[in-house]
Amino acid sequence: MEKIVRILNESGLHARPAAVFVKTASGYKSEIKIEAKGTCLNAKSIMNILSLGAKMGDEIKIIANGPDEEEAIQGLVKLVGSKFEGV
């Protein structure tokens, strides 16, 4: 299962937002990947998320495969859509 979302927060996927994304992704049993700018990486690794350099306005694809993939996609899409609320 996969879903494309646009980064809405000003700082993009840097530092705190990346940490929140990884923490959220790590809470699911499914394998979760993130794809941006032609690169697809493990979304449960902070170094991978930071290496993407995703900025405000960039589109990312969230890909989940496993027992809770639908829940994982919904949770991560909601997180990105909320501009990493509280971060």
N, C-alpha and C positions, 0 to 999 in steps of 0.2 A: 504494500500500500504506500502511496506517496501523495504529497501535496506541495504545491508551490506557493510560497508566501513572500511578501515584500517586507524588508526591514523598515520599520517606521520610526524608531527612536534615533535621536540625533547622533549618538555615539556609535551606532551600528553594533556589530557583535564584537565588542572590545571589552576587556577586563571584567567588570561586574556582570554585564549582560551575558557574556560568554560563560562565566562561572555559573550563573543561574540556569542557563540553557543546559550545560553539562550535568548539573545536579538534577535537574528535572528529567533529562534523558536517561540518566543512570538509575532512576527510580523505576524504570520499566524493564521487564524481562526480555523484550524483543531486541533484536539487533537494530540499531538506529544509525543511519548515515545522514550526512548533510552534503548537499552538492551545491556548489557555487562557482561561477567562472570556469566551468569545465572540469572542476576537481571534485571528487567524491571521497569523503573521509568519514571515519568513525566519529559519531557525534557525542560519544561519551568520553572524549579526550579534550581537555582544555587547550592543549597545544595545537591540536588539529583545528579546532574552532578558530583560535586566534590566527592561525596561519592562512585562513581563507581571506582575511582582510575585508570582510563584508561590511559595507558602509550603508548609511541611510539611503533608501531608494533601491538598493540591490535586491534582486530576487534570489531566494534560496529554495532548494527542493529538499524536503524532509522525507526520508525513506525509512519505513519500518517493516521488519519482517519477523514475525514470531507470534506467540500466544496472545499478547495484548497490543498488537500493532495498531488497531483502530483507536484504542484509548490513548496510545502514545502519540499518534498523529494529532488527535484532537487536542490533547494537552499542550503539545509543543506549538501548534498553530495558535492556540489561545494565548500562550505566553508571548509569542512574537507580536500578535495583534494587540496585546495590552501594552506594548512598548516596554516590556519587562518591568511592569508596574512595581513600584517600591524599590527599584534598583538605583 
